[in-house]
Amino acid sequence: AFVGAGQQDLAYIDEDIRISDGANGAARYLMEPSPLAKLLQLAEIDASDSVLDVGCGSGYSAALLSRLARSVVALESDPALAETARSTLSSLGCQNVTVITGPLPQGHAAKAP
């Protein structure tokens, strides 16, 4: 669900996967699973936390975060990837995730804690 057609076999290897050439020419990648899992573990996110996922790509990290946190704002600058994330997260029932399309460096002040 988080990788493009023809990339499903790559989804289970421990490598970054290119998921987009990027709306502004900057390629986007799905982070390899082991380091992402370690980062999430080290963050010690609990059920009362609100999380900003900057550069959510196709929504994989937001899906994981949705199971840990109270709410997730998933920010993505690439409109096509943001739409993919919205659709995929909705189909997975991740109701506590809001996907926002916008520039990554500014974050999303409207949903800031």
Residue pairs with C-beta under 8 A, 6 or more apart in sequence:
1 58
1 88
1 91
1 92
2 11
2 19
2 30
2 57
2 58
2 59
2 60
2 63
2 88
3 10
3 11
3 17
3 19
3 30
3 58
4 19
7 17
7 19
10 17
11 17
11 30
13 32
14 32
14 33
14 34
15 32
16 29
16 30
16 31
16 32
17 29
17 30
17 32
18 27
18 28
18 29
19 28
19 29
19 30
19 57
19 58
19 81
20 27
20 28
20 57
20 78
20 80
20 81
21 27
21 28
22 28
22 78
23 77
23 78
23 79
23 80
23 81
24 77
24 78
28 55
28 57
28 78
28 81
29 57
30 57
30 58
30 60
31 60
31 61
36 60
36 61
36 64
37 64
40 64
40 65
40 68
45 51
45 65
45 68
45 69
46 68
46 69
47 68
47 69
47 70
48 70
49 68
49 69
49 70
50 69
50 70
50 71
50 72
50 73
50 111
50 113
51 65
51 68
51 69
51 71
51 72
51 73
52 72
52 73
52 75
52 107
52 108
52 111
52 112
53 61
53 62
53 65
53 72
53 73
53 74
53 75
54 75
54 104
54 107
55 75
55 76
55 77
55 104
56 62
56 74
56 75
56 76
56 81
56 82
56 85
56 99
57 76
57 78
57 81
57 85
58 81
58 84
58 85
58 88
59 74
59 84
59 85
59 86
59 88
59 89
59 94
59 97
59 99
61 74
62 72
62 74
62 85
62 89
62 94
62 97
62 99
63 88
63 89
63 92
63 94
63 97
65 72
65 74
65 97
66 72
66 89
66 94
66 96
66 97
69 96
70 96
71 96
71 97
71 98
72 94
72 96
72 97
72 98
73 97
73 98
73 100
73 108
73 111
74 85
74 89
74 97
74 98
74 99
74 100
75 100
75 102
75 104
75 107
75 108
76 82
76 85
76 99
76 100
76 101
76 102
76 104
77 101
77 102
77 103
77 104
79 101
82 99
82 100
82 101
85 99
86 99
89 97
89 99
98 111
100 108
100 111
102 108
